[in-house]
Amino acid sequence: MRTRLYGWAAFPSLLLVWSAAAWNLPPYVLPQPWAVAAEAVRWLDSGQLAAHVGASLLREAGGFAVAVLGALALGLAGALSPGFRAFSAPLTGLFMAIPPIAWAPLSMIFFGLGYVAITMVIVVAALFPMAVTVQEGFLAIRNGNLRAARVLGARRWQLIRHVYLPASLPFLTAALRIGFSQAWRALVAAEMLGASQGIGWMVAMGGQIGNATQVLLGVAIIGMTAWITEGLVFRRIERRYRHWHLA
């Protein structure tokens, strides 16, 4: 109980530190939290906030869904085929070493400004870290379980459905958490470079016009969205399937 109270105290403590720091700085440099809250109300009343958040969530959902499907395919192929695993390892390491935002200009040249270009940056950002985690999850399955299933006559697709997927669920949920965080960062960065709508655009435009309140509003939305998704979705899934770990 006490540990949970410490967790709940984190955000009020952050607001107190923010407010104390803002007292010593001009409002155009660091506005007070209530000024950012008033800015949020203004954006809500105009209907613009819902439009920008909705645009970002739509891009995130599309790119993340494609990345999840691709990561499952790559991870499973690497686990089942040592040859493919050896072939893909250096390529995966190469793509993971390149910051996802570095692909944004090329993606915009290929696809133009808009949904597809930003979605492709999200896919590149999330695909390879998730694929590595998924592959490690499949490889961590006990050989005894596989041998027992084969003795009972299980074919490859039956192994995938009844052995690989259930036993690797803890790794799959970890992969989702990693992939979402990477995708969310890439989304915001790409929107700051080449979008006319979205949370990243809000932050970038606020910086260009010197509106610190708008910048902090965008930053707060970015952080709160990630925190809510982490707490309400991924942590619950991970806790539910943690006992399935067979490593």
Buried (B, 14 or more C-beta within 10 A) or exposed (E): EEEEEEEEEEEEEEEEEBEEEBEEEEEEEBBBBEBBBBBBEBBEEEEEBEEBBEBBBEBBEBBBEBBBEBBBEBBBBBBBEEEBBEEBEEEBEEBBEEEBBEBBBEBBEEBEEBBBBBBBBBBBBBBBBBBBBBBBBBBBBEEEBBEEBBEEEBEEEBBBEBBBBBBBBBBBBBBBBBBBBBBBBBBBBBBBBBBEBBBBBBBBBBBEEEBBBBBBBBBBBBEEBBEEBBEEBBEEBBEEBEEBEBE
